[in-house]
């Protein structure tokens, strides 16, 4: 996890522009560097480093003697860099996983390079010999990337939008700042004055397609029949593989543990594999919540079962309310459910940074979207409708849950790993017949749960625990976190402001005082940038005015609570 930043064709003083890059310093607390590109005085790279792999040669922009004309800035982890080195007989000069991008690009070009990367990444690659600039982002946008392109061809790129909002340029029309689309790469011609022109924008991977790098995976070809036992065995094999490959780190690994199905499976598999791999430390797990939170109680049961070193972080509504402004600044969104859920994740990440030495943090994001885990999937009109909405949610993850998970951990210099969004695991799950993936016997994520039945990996009561949204489960069943927020914000936003909400905020107008307050805070930090969020996250197929699962008519408290 790092912060990347670059300018191509700036007409303004670079030393002033570089100050903008300091806005993302939290992403890389270990070191930072600014570097001009030789022969291009108006082009510059900025890099904030969190050292996870190759402590000695990991600074960026990454350059190697074999390719003196290539400059690489990337944020991410490439889990198959060793497998690709062996397969193609690459001669690595460092132990940096990202070096594989340079060799793949040199051998195969940009399209095949991007499609062969098994991992999470956002990259800026400059080829001075061929005068090209390339941008790319992983399939689900687990690693963030924003682009600023002026009419005259001035390009600025950054991990977070806050590193671009104060960039100055000579054009009269304001340059738009947009999130770079996940699963795509873009090619620019680099002109003599450092300005660029976009010449190609292409998708290199879609979540429903088996990734090209599957050919070189450590898991050999899986049985392709859809018999129930075969499918469940394949799910277990691919999930274990997804966790195992993510053990690549020179820093201590920990895991967020909410006590729900997804984080419990990740934590249990992580503990199992850390013993097999003989990691020289115990795995720390972390939960956050109030004293009577159902999540905290469930997490303690799981931690005791799997034998992790468990940390319970106390959460109070007052502390949560105080954190909201900082959370919105880091998130760069005003989406209601994203802000609610981010407060707990932000505070637990703060605790991890201040009180422990865990830096690489595993988490359960992506499972609900992939396995139809939200309660509203019970109301899907057909198996096809459920399957289609699952794909929609996966494609929008970069606006919601993946954005939350990256920004709340990156705010405190932690690196997030999400095994449920492994390319091979997700492609396989989405290839299964639509009927297999629907809720069954009144239980969402039935196939995933059933795949781990009888293994004693996690307690049975957790394996079959009902879906509880993270932001809801932090507080007691009697009173949800969103209730506390709404009560507090009722006095902060007045009725006359609400009456004019549609005029004040015509794009995504807020319907509640809570939403109005989030929007107000967002506009304070990022005025006029509301378009970064295309729409609010809301349940489908059910009459809903609030994104919380606890407000839905189909919500029933879990019997074990």
C-alpha positions as CSV (number, residue, x, y, z in Angstrom):
1,X,0.0,0.0,0.0
2,X,1.6,3.3,-1.1
3,X,0.6,6.6,-2.5
4,X,1.5,7.4,-6.2
5,X,1.3,10.8,-7.9
6,X,2.6,12.1,-11.3
7,X,2.4,15.1,-13.5
8,X,2.9,15.2,-17.3
9,X,3.2,18.6,-19.0
10,X,2.7,21.0,-16.1
11,X,3.2,24.7,-17.0
12,X,3.3,25.7,-13.3
13,X,6.2,25.6,-10.9
14,X,6.8,21.9,-10.0
15,X,8.0,22.7,-6.5
16,X,4.6,24.3,-5.8
17,X,2.6,21.5,-7.5
18,X,4.6,18.9,-5.5
19,X,3.0,20.2,-2.3
20,X,-0.3,18.6,-3.5
21,X,1.3,15.2,-3.3
22,X,1.8,15.6,0.4
23,X,-2.0,15.4,0.8
24,X,-1.6,11.6,0.4
25,X,1.4,11.2,2.7
26,X,-0.6,8.9,5.1
27,X,-0.6,6.2,2.4
28,X,3.2,5.8,2.7
29,X,4.6,6.7,6.1
30,X,8.0,5.0,5.7
31,X,9.6,7.2,3.0
32,X,8.8,9.6,0.2
33,X,10.4,10.8,-3.0
34,X,9.9,13.3,-5.8
35,X,11.7,12.8,-9.1
36,X,11.9,14.7,-12.3
37,X,12.0,12.8,-15.6
38,X,15.3,13.2,-17.4
39,X,14.8,15.4,-20.4
40,X,11.3,16.3,-19.5
41,X,11.5,19.2,-17.1
42,X,7.7,19.5,-16.8
43,X,7.1,15.8,-15.9
44,X,7.4,14.6,-12.3
45,X,6.7,11.5,-10.2
46,X,5.8,11.5,-6.5
47,X,5.8,8.5,-4.2
48,X,4.9,7.8,-0.6
49,X,6.1,4.4,0.5
50,X,4.8,1.8,2.9
51,X,7.5,-0.9,2.9
52,X,6.0,-4.4,2.6
53,X,8.2,-6.2,0.1
54,X,12.0,-5.6,-0.6
55,X,13.0,-3.1,2.1
56,X,16.2,-2.2,0.2
57,X,15.1,-1.6,-3.4
58,X,11.4,-0.8,-3.0
59,X,11.6,3.0,-3.6
60,X,9.8,4.4,-6.7
61,X,9.7,5.4,-9.4
62,X,11.1,1.9,-10.0
63,X,13.8,1.7,-12.7
64,X,16.2,-1.1,-13.5
65,X,19.4,-1.2,-15.6
66,X,17.9,-3.5,-18.2
67,X,15.2,-0.9,-19.1
68,X,16.7,2.5,-18.5
69,X,13.8,4.1,-20.5
70,X,11.0,2.7,-18.3
71,X,9.7,4.5,-15.2
72,X,7.2,2.8,-13.0
73,X,5.1,4.1,-10.1
74,X,2.6,1.6,-8.8
75,X,0.5,0.9,-5.7
76,X,-0.3,-2.7,-5.0
77,X,0.8,-6.3,-4.7
78,X,1.4,-8.7,-7.6
79,X,0.9,-12.1,-6.0
80,X,2.2,-14.1,-9.0
81,X,5.4,-12.2,-9.7
82,X,7.6,-15.3,-8.8
83,X,5.4,-17.6,-10.9
84,X,5.7,-15.3,-13.9
85,X,9.5,-15.0,-13.4
86,X,9.9,-18.7,-13.5
87,X,7.5,-19.2,-16.4
88,X,9.1,-16.6,-18.7
89,X,12.6,-16.8,-17.3
90,X,12.7,-13.1,-16.4
91,X,16.0,-11.8,-14.9
92,X,14.9,-9.8,-11.9
93,X,17.3,-7.1,-10.5
94,X,15.3,-6.5,-7.3
95,X,12.9,-8.4,-5.0
96,X,10.1,-5.9,-5.7
97,X,7.0,-7.6,-6.9
98,X,6.2,-4.7,-9.2
99,X,9.4,-5.3,-11.2
100,X,7.5,-7.9,-13.1
101,X,5.4,-5.1,-14.8
102,X,8.6,-3.9,-16.6
103,X,9.5,-7.3,-17.9
104,X,6.0,-8.2,-19.0
105,X,5.6,-4.8,-20.8
106,X,9.0,-5.3,-22.5
107,X,8.1,-8.8,-23.6
108,X,4.4,-8.6,-24.4
109,X,3.2,-5.0,-24.5
110,X,0.7,-3.3,-22.2
111,X,-2.5,-5.3,-22.8
112,X,-1.0,-8.7,-22.0
113,X,1.1,-7.2,-19.2
114,X,-2.1,-6.0,-17.4
115,X,-4.0,-9.2,-18.0
116,X,-1.3,-11.4,-16.6
117,X,-1.1,-9.6,-13.2
118,X,-2.7,-11.5,-10.4
119,X,-3.1,-9.0,-7.7
120,X,-4.3,-5.5,-6.8
121,X,-2.7,-2.5,-8.4
122,X,-2.8,1.0,-9.8
123,X,0.1,1.9,-12.0
124,X,1.7,4.8,-14.0
125,X,4.2,3.5,-16.5
126,X,6.3,5.9,-18.6
127,X,8.2,4.7,-21.7
128,X,10.6,7.5,-22.7
129,X,12.0,5.5,-25.7
130,X,8.5,5.2,-27.3
131,X,7.1,8.4,-25.7
132,X,4.1,6.6,-24.1
133,X,2.4,7.0,-20.7
134,X,0.2,4.1,-19.5
135,X,-2.3,4.0,-16.6
136,X,-4.0,0.9,-15.3
137,X,-6.1,-0.3,-12.4
138,X,-7.0,-3.8,-11.1
139,X,-10.3,-5.6,-11.8
140,X,-12.2,-4.4,-8.8
141,X,-10.4,-1.2,-8.1
142,X,-9.1,-2.4,-4.8
143,X,-6.3,0.1,-5.2
144,X,-7.5,3.6,-6.0
145,X,-6.5,5.9,-8.9
146,X,-7.7,9.3,-10.0
147,X,-7.0,11.2,-13.2
148,X,-7.0,14.9,-14.0
149,X,-6.7,15.8,-17.7
150,X,-6.8,19.4,-19.0
151,X,-7.9,20.4,-22.5
152,X,-4.3,21.2,-23.4
153,X,-3.1,17.7,-22.6
154,X,-1.7,18.3,-19.1
155,X,-2.2,15.1,-17.2
156,X,-2.0,14.6,-13.4
157,X,-2.6,11.2,-11.7
158,X,-2.9,10.4,-8.0
159,X,-4.0,7.5,-5.7
160,X,-6.5,9.8,-4.0
161,X,-8.4,12.8,-5.5
162,X,-7.3,15.0,-2.6
163,X,-3.8,15.0,-4.2
164,X,-5.2,16.6,-7.4
165,X,-7.9,19.2,-6.2
166,X,-5.3,22.0,-5.7
167,X,-3.3,21.3,-8.9
168,X,-3.0,24.5,-10.9
169,X,-2.9,24.8,-14.7
170,X,-3.1,27.4,-17.4
171,X,-6.4,26.5,-19.0
172,X,-9.5,28.6,-18.3
173,X,-11.9,25.6,-18.2
174,X,-11.7,23.6,-15.0
175,X,-10.2,20.1,-15.5
176,X,-12.4,17.3,-14.2
177,X,-11.0,14.8,-11.7
178,X,-12.4,11.3,-12.3
179,X,-11.8,7.9,-10.8
180,X,-9.9,5.7,-13.2
181,X,-12.2,2.7,-14.2
182,X,-11.2,-0.7,-12.7
183,X,-10.1,-3.4,-15.1
184,X,-9.0,-0.9,-17.8
185,X,-5.7,0.5,-19.0
186,X,-5.2,3.8,-20.9
187,X,-2.4,4.7,-23.4
188,X,-1.2,8.3,-24.0
189,X,1.2,9.7,-26.5
190,X,3.8,11.9,-24.8
191,X,4.6,15.1,-26.7
192,X,7.9,17.0,-26.7
193,X,6.5,19.5,-24.3
194,X,5.4,16.8,-21.8
195,X,1.7,17.1,-22.6
196,X,-0.2,14.0,-23.5
197,X,-2.9,12.8,-25.9
198,X,-5.1,9.7,-25.1
199,X,-4.9,7.2,-27.9
200,X,-6.4,4.0,-26.3
201,X,-8.7,3.1,-23.5
202,X,-9.4,-0.6,-23.2
203,X,-10.7,-3.2,-20.7
204,X,-8.2,-5.9,-20.0
205,X,-10.3,-8.0,-17.6
206,X,-13.9,-8.4,-16.6
207,X,-15.0,-10.1,-13.4
208,X,-17.0,-12.8,-15.2
209,X,-14.1,-13.9,-17.3
210,X,-11.4,-16.4,-16.1
211,X,-8.2,-14.3,-15.8
212,X,-5.4,-14.9,-18.3
213,X,-3.0,-15.5,-15.4
214,X,-5.0,-18.6,-14.3
215,X,-2.8,-20.5,-16.8
216,X,0.2,-20.0,-14.6
217,X,-1.6,-20.4,-11.2
218,X,-0.4,-22.9,-8.6
219,X,-3.9,-24.4,-8.5
220,X,-4.1,-26.7,-11.5
221,X,-7.2,-27.1,-13.7
222,X,-10.3,-27.6,-11.5
223,X,-13.0,-30.2,-12.3
224,X,-15.5,-28.4,-14.5
225,X,-18.7,-30.3,-13.7
226,X,-21.3,-28.6,-11.5
227,X,-22.1,-31.5,-9.2
228,X,-22.7,-30.0,-5.7
229,X,-19.7,-31.8,-4.0
230,X,-17.3,-30.8,-6.8
231,X,-18.4,-27.2,-6.7
232,X,-18.0,-27.0,-2.9
233,X,-14.6,-28.6,-3.1
234,X,-13.5,-26.1,-5.8
235,X,-14.8,-23.2,-3.7
236,X,-12.7,-24.4,-0.7
237,X,-9.6,-24.9,-2.9
238,X,-9.8,-21.5,-4.5
239,X,-10.5,-19.7,-1.3
240,X,-7.6,-21.3,0.4
241,X,-5.4,-20.4,-2.5
242,X,-6.6,-16.8,-2.4
243,X,-5.6,-16.5,1.3
244,X,-2.3,-18.4,0.8
245,X,-1.0,-16.2,-2.0
246,X,-1.8,-13.1,0.1
247,X,0.7,-14.1,2.8
248,X,3.4,-12.4,0.8
249,X,4.8,-9.8,3.2
250,X,7.9,-8.8,5.2
251,X,5.7,-7.0,7.8
252,X,3.3,-8.5,10.4
253,X,-0.1,-9.7,9.2
254,X,-3.3,-9.2,11.1
255,X,-7.0,-9.5,10.3
256,X,-10.2,-7.6,10.9
257,X,-12.8,-9.8,12.5
258,X,-16.4,-8.5,12.8
259,X,-17.8,-11.9,13.8
260,X,-19.8,-12.2,10.6
261,X,-19.4,-15.1,8.2
262,X,-16.9,-13.4,5.7
263,X,-14.3,-12.0,8.1
264,X,-14.5,-15.2,10.2
265,X,-13.7,-17.4,7.2
266,X,-10.8,-15.2,6.2
267,X,-9.4,-15.1,9.8
268,X,-9.8,-18.9,10.3
269,X,-8.1,-19.7,7.0
270,X,-5.4,-17.2,7.7
271,X,-4.7,-18.8,11.1
272,X,-4.6,-22.3,9.5
273,X,-2.2,-21.3,6.7
274,X,0.0,-19.1,9.0
275,X,0.7,-22.2,11.0
276,X,1.4,-24.3,7.9
277,X,3.8,-21.6,6.6
278,X,5.4,-21.3,10.1
279,X,5.0,-17.5,10.3
280,X,7.3,-16.3,13.2
281,X,4.5,-14.5,15.0
282,X,0.9,-15.0,16.1
283,X,-1.9,-13.6,14.0
284,X,-3.7,-10.6,15.6
285,X,-7.4,-10.2,15.0
286,X,-9.4,-7.0,15.7
287,X,-13.0,-6.2,16.4
288,X,-14.7,-3.0,17.3
289,X,-18.0,-2.3,18.9
290,X,-20.0,-1.3,22.0
291,X,-20.0,-3.5,25.1
292,X,-23.3,-5.2,24.1
293,X,-22.5,-5.3,20.3
294,X,-23.5,-8.6,18.7
295,X,-20.5,-8.3,16.4
296,X,-18.0,-8.1,19.3
297,X,-19.5,-11.1,21.1
298,X,-19.5,-13.2,17.8
299,X,-15.9,-12.1,17.1
300,X,-14.7,-13.2,20.5
301,X,-16.3,-16.7,19.9
302,X,-14.4,-17.0,16.6
303,X,-11.1,-15.8,18.0
304,X,-11.3,-18.3,20.8
305,X,-12.1,-21.1,18.3
306,X,-9.3,-20.3,15.9
307,X,-6.7,-19.3,18.6
308,X,-5.9,-15.8,17.4
309,X,-4.4,-13.0,19.6
310,X,-7.6,-11.0,19.7
311,X,-8.0,-7.3,20.3
312,X,-11.4,-5.8,21.2
313,X,-11.6,-2.1,20.4
314,X,-14.2,-0.3,22.5
315,X,-16.6,1.9,20.5
316,X,-18.8,4.7,21.7
317,X,-21.3,6.7,19.7
318,X,-19.7,9.9,20.9
319,X,-16.3,8.9,19.6
320,X,-17.9,7.8,16.3
321,X,-19.7,11.1,15.8
322,X,-16.5,13.0,16.4
323,X,-14.7,11.0,13.7
324,X,-17.2,11.5,10.9
325,X,-15.5,14.6,9.5
326,X,-12.1,13.0,9.3
327,X,-13.7,9.9,7.8
328,X,-15.4,11.9,5.0
329,X,-12.1,13.7,4.2
330,X,-10.3,10.3,3.8
331,X,-13.2,8.6,1.9
332,X,-13.9,11.4,-0.6
333,X,-17.5,10.4,-0.7
334,X,-20.8,11.3,1.0
335,X,-22.6,8.0,0.4
336,X,-24.7,7.2,3.5
337,X,-24.0,3.6,4.2
338,X,-20.3,4.0,3.2
339,X,-19.8,6.8,5.8
340,X,-21.6,4.8,8.5
341,X,-19.6,1.7,8.0
342,X,-16.3,3.6,7.6
343,X,-16.3,5.1,11.1
344,X,-15.8,1.8,12.8
345,X,-13.2,0.7,10.3
346,X,-11.4,4.0,10.6
347,X,-11.2,3.8,14.4
348,X,-10.1,0.1,14.5
349,X,-7.4,1.0,11.9
350,X,-6.2,3.9,14.1
351,X,-6.0,1.4,17.0
352,X,-4.0,-1.1,15.0
353,X,-1.5,1.6,13.8
354,X,-1.0,3.1,17.3
355,X,-1.1,0.0,19.6
356,X,0.2,-2.9,17.5
357,X,2.8,-3.8,14.9
358,X,0.4,-5.4,12.4
359,X,0.6,-3.6,9.1
360,X,-0.8,-6.0,6.5
361,X,-4.5,-6.4,7.3
362,X,-6.8,-9.1,5.9
363,X,-10.5,-8.3,5.6
364,X,-13.7,-9.9,4.2
365,X,-14.8,-7.3,1.6
366,X,-16.4,-8.5,-1.6
367,X,-18.1,-11.6,-0.4
368,X,-21.6,-10.0,0.0
369,X,-21.5,-8.8,-3.6
370,X,-20.1,-12.0,-5.0
371,X,-22.2,-14.5,-3.0
372,X,-25.5,-12.5,-2.9
373,X,-25.1,-11.8,0.8
374,X,-27.3,-8.7,1.3
375,X,-30.7,-9.4,2.8
376,X,-32.5,-7.9,-0.2
377,X,-31.4,-10.8,-2.4
378,X,-34.1,-12.8,-0.7
379,X,-36.5,-10.6,-2.7
380,X,-34.9,-11.1,-6.1
381,X,-37.6,-11.8,-8.6
382,X,-35.5,-14.6,-10.3
383,X,-32.2,-16.3,-10.1
384,X,-31.1,-14.3,-13.2
385,X,-32.0,-11.0,-11.6
386,X,-30.0,-11.9,-8.5
387,X,-27.0,-13.0,-10.6
388,X,-27.1,-9.8,-12.7
389,X,-27.3,-7.6,-9.6
390,X,-24.4,-9.5,-8.1
391,X,-22.3,-8.5,-11.1
392,X,-23.5,-4.9,-10.9
393,X,-22.4,-4.7,-7.3
394,X,-19.0,-6.1,-8.0
395,X,-18.5,-3.6,-10.8
396,X,-19.5,-0.8,-8.4
397,X,-17.3,-1.9,-5.5
398,X,-14.8,0.8,-6.2
399,X,-17.4,3.4,-5.3
400,X,-18.6,1.8,-2.1
401,X,-17.1,-1.1,0.0
402,X,-13.7,-1.3,-1.6
403,X,-13.4,2.5,-1.4
404,X,-14.3,2.3,2.3
405,X,-11.8,-0.5,3.0
406,X,-8.9,1.1,1.2
407,X,-9.3,4.7,2.6
408,X,-10.0,3.8,6.2
409,X,-6.9,1.6,6.4
410,X,-4.7,3.7,4.2
411,X,-5.5,6.7,6.4
412,X,-3.4,5.0,9.1
413,X,-0.7,3.6,6.8
414,X,-2.0,0.0,6.8
415,X,-2.2,-2.3,3.8
416,X,-5.5,-4.1,3.0
417,X,-5.8,-7.6,1.6
418,X,-9.2,-9.0,0.4
419,X,-9.1,-12.7,-0.5
420,X,-12.8,-12.8,-1.5
421,X,-11.9,-10.5,-4.5
422,X,-9.3,-12.9,-5.8
423,X,-9.7,-12.9,-9.6
424,X,-9.8,-16.7,-10.0
425,X,-12.1,-17.2,-7.0
426,X,-14.7,-14.6,-8.2
427,X,-14.6,-15.8,-11.9
428,X,-15.2,-19.4,-10.8
429,X,-18.1,-18.4,-8.4
430,X,-19.7,-16.3,-11.1
431,X,-19.5,-19.2,-13.6
432,X,-21.7,-21.4,-11.5
433,X,-25.4,-21.9,-12.5
434,X,-27.5,-18.9,-11.3
435,X,-29.8,-21.2,-9.3
436,X,-26.8,-22.4,-7.2
437,X,-25.9,-18.9,-6.1
438,X,-29.3,-17.7,-4.8
439,X,-30.4,-17.7,-1.1
440,X,-31.7,-21.1,-0.1
441,X,-33.9,-22.3,2.8
442,X,-34.2,-18.7,3.9
443,X,-30.4,-18.3,4.2
444,X,-28.3,-15.9,2.2
445,X,-24.9,-17.1,1.0
446,X,-26.1,-20.6,1.4
447,X,-23.6,-22.2,-1.1
448,X,-20.6,-20.5,0.6
449,X,-21.7,-21.6,4.0
450,X,-22.4,-25.1,2.9
451,X,-19.0,-25.4,1.3
452,X,-17.4,-25.1,4.8
453,X,-19.9,-27.2,6.7
454,X,-18.6,-29.9,8.9
455,X,-14.9,-28.7,8.8
456,X,-14.9,-27.0,12.2
457,X,-13.0,-24.1,10.6
458,X,-15.3,-21.7,12.4
459,X,-18.1,-22.4,15.0
460,X,-21.3,-23.6,13.4
461,X,-23.4,-20.8,14.9
462,X,-21.1,-18.3,13.1
463,X,-21.1,-20.3,9.9
464,X,-24.9,-20.0,9.8
465,X,-25.1,-16.5,11.4
466,X,-27.5,-14.1,9.7
467,X,-26.1,-11.2,7.7
468,X,-25.6,-8.2,9.9
469,X,-24.2,-5.0,8.3
470,X,-20.9,-4.0,9.9
471,X,-22.2,-0.5,10.9
472,X,-25.3,-2.1,12.5
473,X,-23.6,-4.9,14.3
474,X,-21.2,-2.5,16.1
475,X,-24.0,-1.4,18.4
476,X,-26.6,-3.3,20.4
477,X,-29.8,-4.8,18.8
478,X,-31.8,-2.3,20.8
479,X,-30.3,0.8,19.2
480,X,-28.2,0.9,16.0
481,X,-25.2,3.1,15.2
482,X,-27.3,4.9,12.5
483,X,-29.9,5.8,15.2
484,X,-27.3,7.5,17.3
485,X,-26.0,9.4,14.2
486,X,-29.5,10.5,13.2
487,X,-30.4,11.7,16.7
488,X,-27.2,13.7,16.9
489,X,-27.5,15.2,13.4
490,X,-31.1,16.1,13.9
491,X,-30.1,19.2,15.7
492,X,-27.1,20.0,13.4
493,X,-29.2,20.4,10.2
494,X,-32.4,22.5,10.4
495,X,-35.7,22.1,8.6
496,X,-35.3,25.1,6.3
497,X,-32.0,23.6,5.0
498,X,-33.8,20.4,4.2
499,X,-36.6,22.2,2.4
500,X,-34.0,23.7,0.0
501,X,-31.9,20.5,-0.2
502,X,-32.8,19.9,-3.9
503,X,-31.8,23.4,-4.9
504,X,-28.6,23.4,-2.8
505,X,-27.5,20.0,-4.0
506,X,-29.2,19.2,-7.3
507,X,-26.9,16.1,-7.9
508,X,-27.9,13.3,-5.5
509,X,-30.0,15.6,-3.3
510,X,-30.0,14.4,0.3
511,X,-33.4,13.1,1.6
512,X,-32.5,13.1,5.4
513,X,-30.6,15.3,7.8
514,X,-28.0,12.7,8.2
515,X,-27.4,12.6,4.4
516,X,-27.5,16.5,4.3
517,X,-24.7,16.7,6.9
518,X,-22.5,14.2,5.1
519,X,-22.9,16.2,1.9
520,X,-22.1,19.5,3.7
521,X,-18.9,18.1,5.1
522,X,-18.0,16.7,1.7
523,X,-18.5,20.0,0.0
524,X,-16.4,21.7,2.6
525,X,-13.4,19.5,1.6
526,X,-14.2,18.9,-2.1
527,X,-16.5,21.8,-3.3
528,X,-18.2,21.1,-6.6
529,X,-17.0,17.4,-6.8
530,X,-20.3,15.7,-6.0
531,X,-20.2,13.8,-9.4
532,X,-17.5,11.5,-7.9
533,X,-20.5,9.6,-6.5
534,X,-22.9,8.6,-9.3
535,X,-25.7,7.3,-7.0
536,X,-26.3,6.3,-3.4
537,X,-26.0,2.6,-2.4
538,X,-29.5,1.3,-1.7
539,X,-31.2,-2.2,-1.6
540,X,-33.1,-3.4,-4.6
541,X,-36.6,-5.1,-5.0
542,X,-37.8,-3.8,-1.7
543,X,-39.3,-0.6,-0.5
544,X,-36.4,1.0,1.3
545,X,-35.7,4.6,2.3
546,X,-32.5,3.8,4.3
547,X,-29.6,1.5,3.3
548,X,-29.4,-0.2,6.7
549,X,-30.4,-3.9,6.8
550,X,-32.0,-3.3,10.1
551,X,-34.6,-1.0,8.6
552,X,-35.8,-3.6,6.1
553,X,-39.1,-5.5,6.7
554,X,-37.3,-8.8,6.1
555,X,-34.7,-8.2,8.8
556,X,-34.8,-10.6,11.8
557,X,-32.3,-10.6,14.6
558,X,-30.0,-13.7,14.5
559,X,-31.3,-16.2,17.0
560,X,-27.9,-16.6,18.5
561,X,-27.9,-12.9,19.6
